[in-house]
Amino acid sequence: MHATICDLITDLVQNSIEADADEITLNVEETKTNLRIVIQDNGKGMSAATLAKAKDPFWSDGKHRHRKVGLGLPFLLQTAEMTGGSAEIESEEGRGTSVTLNLDPAHVDLPMFGNFTSAAVSLMTYGFDGNLTIEHSRNNQAYSVSRNDLIDALGCLNDMQNMVLLKQFIESNEKELG
């Protein structure tokens, strides 16, 4: 299992990047009774047979030569099951994948949420050529940020000064969510 929900989110977005997606949307909606996470991509997607295999922790598609197992989706499903939540994975080969997770934020077995600012900065600066849009809402407040818009405004996101500005931008939006 992942140590934090942010670790789980990071793992799932990295799956999208590794599936050659050039458009990824991460939507996190927090209410008192539900934590909803939706990750959609336009990557290579999976057939129904591959998706069934991907839910098996002892199967791997071989994208990581050093690993013999694939734990990302099984950990997602385990987290949902052990906290009374739900997880839905829809995928179509050649069209992309959508992962939806609904969790009870008050459940005693739910991992800590983690540091969303650090996760968002890490994902925005991850070395890929596509666009990632992050949408986060809590307490009837919301913000959205796009990797392409950040690159247009700042230039290279891996420049140290720009990383500091990116972190400050995400932090200020997170504080406004309350």
C-alpha positions, 0 to 999 in steps of 0.5 A: 500500500502507498504511504500517502494518498499523494503517493498513490496519485503520483504513481497513477499519473506516472502510469499515464506518462509511461502510457505515452499520454500527451494530455493528462487531467488530475482532478481531486475533489475533497468534501467532508464525506468523500475524497474523489480522485479522477485521472484521465489520459489519452495514452495507449490505453489497455484492452479488456484482457490487459486491464484484467491482468493489470489488476493482478499484483503478480503481473507486469507488462514489462515496462520496468525490466527490474520489476516482476510485479505491477503493484500500482493498480492492485494498491489502488484497488486494495486502498478502496476495498479496505476503506469502504471506497470504490475504484473504477478503471476504464480503458480503451486500447489506443484511446486512453485510461480513466481511473476514478477513486472515491474514498471516505476521508474519515475512514480509520484505515485511509492513508494520510493525504500527504503533501499535495504541493510537493506531489503537484510540483514533482508531477509538473516538473516530471520529464515528459512532453505532454500537458498535465492539468491539475484541478483541486477543490475543497470547501467550495473553493477550487483552482486549476493549473496546466503544465502548458500554461506554466511553461508559457508563463515561466519557461523551463519548469526544471529551472531552480527559480521557476521551481520555487515560483511553481511551488509558491504558486501551488502553495498559495492556491492550496492555502486558499482552499482552506 
